[in-house]
Amino acid sequence: MEQELSFRKLVESSECPEQLKYDFNKNGELKHLDTNEPFVFNYFKNALERNHKRYQVLGHLITQYVYELLERVCKLQKVHIPTDATEDEPRSFFFINEKALTSSSSLIVLLQDHGVFRAGQWGLKTIIHEGLDHGTQIPFIKTALQCYGGVIVLNPNDNFIDLKMEDEWLSLSTKEESSTVNSSWWIPKRCSSSPEEHTIYIWDNFISKSAAKNVAFIAHGYGGLVFINLLMQRTWEVMNKVYSVALIDSMHHTLHQAKNNPQVQEWIQKHCREWVTNSKPLDRPTGSLVKVDCPTVSAGTEKYRLAPSSTLQAIFKYLKSTLKARKTVALSRSPIVTRSSKNKKRGNT
């Protein structure tokens, strides 16, 4: 994993550089600066709350680091939403490459699982314990940019602003009232107060208006459920513009979400494929208990956190084949101008 900036500088800007003496090595693995050991949660003895706060600070710093990698390494642009927000209004954002909306080439949309992690991550814990190549979406982003030209990185878990934590992120200080939940500290972000709302807003205002004729989604965990929700809310738009969906250990439920809509169920069967954690080799069919669901194949690993990185090559191979099939069908449906047809037109004029 190439790096053009220093994670260590972010750590040193916090109030706990000594308690977090870690950095990412050249292989993208988080290691202790002195011992070269992986991250250890129990730094303070018999102090669960302090250790948890230390873990939260580390997570916040990694999130900021990944954002910078998206912008400086992947050359993506951060777009704030909603677009009509006032200066003092809490806003969310997502990432997109410069020509994603104006190019007619294919567009890949990345939709992560539900959790504390943010845009560009498949899982924060995976980054900490397995490294950047396994835990971030950067390998997917680079492949999408190289092979398809356009990519959008959604940020579905950035739903609220925590006024209390904004002042405490970079400090290990804890307060007695920190263990209690006070909803008055949380302010929802308009048009992004839930993963579902976030995704629909970006579809309505960006993806649906893009010049890209072929859009594909790669969705992990809860992201699969969010995509099916989008499909049900914007059925005809999605069915016309999206040519393929790669699901990874998806939490969607076709029978419940698609209900009694046979057209949607048929579309899911034809245009979606799911990779599930399994002991079978990668891409080996696993079978589905639900007949109306999409085909399922093995992710090549039994570890949920490693499923995205394990399936990268298989997913892009699948997207390539489905895109080729879509273009072939489109070509066969286009009218062919023949000499006889030209003569007929001339005779009618």
Secondary structure as UniProt FT lines:
FT   HELIX           7..12
FT   TURN            17..20
FT   STRAND          22..24
FT   TURN            26..27
FT   STRAND          30..32
FT   TURN            33..35
FT   TURN            45..46
FT   HELIX           48..72
FT   STRAND          77..81
FT   TURN            83..84
FT   TURN            87..88
FT   STRAND          92..96
FT   TURN            98..102
FT   STRAND          107..111
FT   TURN            119..120
FT   HELIX           124..130
FT   HELIX           132..135
FT   HELIX           138..147
FT   STRAND          150..153
FT   TURN            156..157
FT   STRAND          160..162
FT   HELIX           163..166
FT   TURN            167..170
FT   HELIX           176..179
FT   HELIX           183..185
FT   STRAND          186..188
FT   TURN            190..191
FT   HELIX           195..202
FT   HELIX           203..207
FT   TURN            208..209
FT   STRAND          215..220
FT   HELIX           222..233
FT   HELIX           235..241
FT   STRAND          242..248
FT   HELIX           254..258
FT   TURN            259..260
FT   HELIX           262..271
FT   STRAND          272..276
FT   TURN            282..283
FT   TURN            291..292
FT   STRAND          296..298
FT   HELIX           304..306
FT   HELIX           307..333
FT   HELIX           339..347
//
